[in-house]
Amino acid sequence: MRPNPTEEDHVRLELRSILLLAAVVVFIVAIFVDRNPLKWIAAGLALFAAAFLVSETGIGRRLGRRRL
């Protein structure tokens, strides 16, 4: 039996995670699109690169409630 959930049990959603998920969605769309799949692939690569830039520059702070 699991004890009561604490604040540490919540999923941390960071900007990097959001960008990586968006890149995956764009790549999946690129598989099924009939017109201009290269534009979708380019957008997916841009999101993928942005995810790493965000983490390297420190812009990607955790989203959500702030702890006081």
C-alpha positions as CSV (number, residue, x, y, z in Angstrom):
1,M,0.0,0.0,0.0
2,R,1.4,3.4,-1.0
3,P,1.5,6.2,1.6
4,N,-0.2,9.5,1.0
5,P,1.3,11.4,-2.0
6,T,3.5,14.3,-1.2
7,E,4.6,17.3,-3.2
8,E,7.7,15.4,-4.3
9,D,5.5,12.8,-6.0
10,H,4.2,15.3,-8.6
11,V,5.6,15.2,-12.1
12,R,7.9,18.1,-12.8
13,L,7.1,19.6,-16.2
14,E,9.9,21.7,-17.6
15,L,10.1,23.8,-20.7
16,R,12.6,21.3,-22.2
17,S,10.1,18.4,-21.7
18,I,7.4,20.4,-23.5
19,L,9.6,21.2,-26.4
20,L,10.7,17.6,-26.8
21,L,7.1,16.4,-26.7
22,A,6.2,19.0,-29.3
23,A,9.1,17.8,-31.5
24,V,7.9,14.2,-31.3
25,V,4.4,15.3,-32.3
26,V,5.7,17.3,-35.3
27,F,7.8,14.3,-36.4
28,I,4.8,12.1,-36.3
29,V,2.8,14.6,-38.3
30,A,5.6,14.7,-40.8
31,I,5.2,10.9,-41.4
32,F,1.6,11.2,-42.4
33,V,1.5,14.6,-44.2
34,D,1.2,14.5,-47.9
35,R,2.4,18.1,-48.7
36,N,5.8,19.5,-47.7
37,P,7.0,16.9,-45.2
38,L,10.4,18.7,-45.2
39,K,8.9,21.7,-43.6
40,W,7.5,19.6,-40.8
41,I,10.8,17.8,-40.3
42,A,12.6,21.2,-40.2
43,A,10.1,22.4,-37.5
44,G,10.7,19.2,-35.5
45,L,14.4,19.7,-35.7
46,A,14.1,23.3,-34.6
47,L,12.0,22.3,-31.6
48,F,14.5,19.5,-30.7
49,A,17.4,22.0,-30.9
50,A,15.5,24.6,-28.9
51,A,15.0,22.0,-26.1
52,F,18.7,21.6,-25.7
53,L,19.4,25.3,-25.9
54,V,16.8,26.0,-23.2
55,S,18.5,23.5,-20.9
56,E,22.0,24.8,-21.6
57,T,21.2,28.4,-21.2
58,G,19.2,28.0,-18.0
59,I,16.0,29.5,-19.5
60,G,14.0,26.3,-18.8
61,R,12.9,26.8,-15.3
62,R,10.3,24.5,-13.8
63,L,6.8,25.5,-14.7
64,G,4.1,25.5,-12.1
65,R,3.6,26.7,-8.5
66,R,6.5,28.4,-6.8
67,R,7.6,27.2,-3.4
68,L,7.6,29.9,-0.7
